[in-house]
Every structure is written in C-alpha cells, then in structure tokens.
C-alpha cells in the first residue's frame, strides 16, 4: 500500500513540470515525509481544474458521510483505493468515473520484512524527477460548519519486480501514471476499459531505491526533514 511519500520539488519546478499553476491561496512547502494518518494538505491536479495545482487532504471523505466524527474515521480507511476493486467499493466507485486526480510526488516509502525486523526504503524515479500517483478526489460538505473539505485517495496495484522485493509481504505499490498518460488520466469522458489499463505497475527499470534510517518511525524526532531521505546501510541485509 502507500501511506508515506514525499514532495520536495520546489514550487516553480512543479509548475513547469506539470504545466499548471498553484492556487494563489496555496501555502505549499516541500515535505520530506508525509504520513497519511496525519491527513496533511498535499498538492494535486484535479480533473475539474487541470491547469491548477491545489492542496487537498489525504484520506478521501465520500460525499454521503453525515458528520465530522464519521468523516474522521473513514479518512483513515481511504488513504488508498485498491485499483482492482475501485469500481466496486462504495467509498470509491462514484469518484473513479469522473473525479480523478494527479497526486504530485517525488518519492515514497515502503518497508521490507526480514525475519522479525522491518527495514525502511525510499523509492523514486531513477532520474530523480517528480511524478504523479493516480488519485481520486471528493468534495465533502461539513453540515455542522458549512466547510467544503477537499480530499483524495491514492490508487494501488500489484507490485512490480522491484517493489515485490521491497514490499515483500503484501506486494503492492502505488499506481504511478506514465508522464505521457497524465492528461489522459484527467479526461472525464474516457471509457472504463481505458481507465483500468492505466492502473498498472510502473516498469521497475524506471525506479531506484535505497534503505534509509529508522528516523521515519521515530516517536521523539520530527521525520519531516531532509535527513530522513539519506542512505542508511544495514549490514545484516547484505547477507540475505
């Protein structure tokens, strides 16, 4: 699955890469570790505003949720949407049709299991460029406050060869949209068959990875810092 990722690319570079401009009210800053369960505002490009980069909260809240307590609860369960069943699940099926978005990122984290231990990895494109996860989004109206809460979920698929070695228990990975398909993903009238074809694992040859320290899971130190991305070696992994 995908519960942790980064978007460290400078604002102007992101705008140039995706041919879109940030919402004038967006207070964007680079993020070295976004933990999904903190539901931070992260940059996305939505189908209804394909020329604009907006900040949405991670953890999709379906429009039919009735109150804020239920919204908070379900947002912990909707950080990811399984690509193979996205057209079937009540929380997602009404959004995959026309409410698709690009979730901007430049890396993500996953853990390898070895015996009783887990080792964190940082995964990124081998050219170190930003990319987009396949996402779906929702606008939920909080009836108590009148606020419109904008949220999203990241779609996942089966692991490619690299990710099957790293995420070696569940063997899943986020869907990374090929650059040539990004605009197609945002089109609102493409058929279901074409959408499903895009929900596939990225070629392993396009990705690189390295082990990082366990700062990412520290309970005493802030993991949202550049240091979290640094290479950290575990001698015991060399003999596996």
Order of alpha helices (4+ residues) and beta strands (2+ residues): beta-alpha-beta-beta-beta-beta-alpha-beta-beta-beta-beta-beta-beta-alpha-beta-beta-alpha-alpha-beta
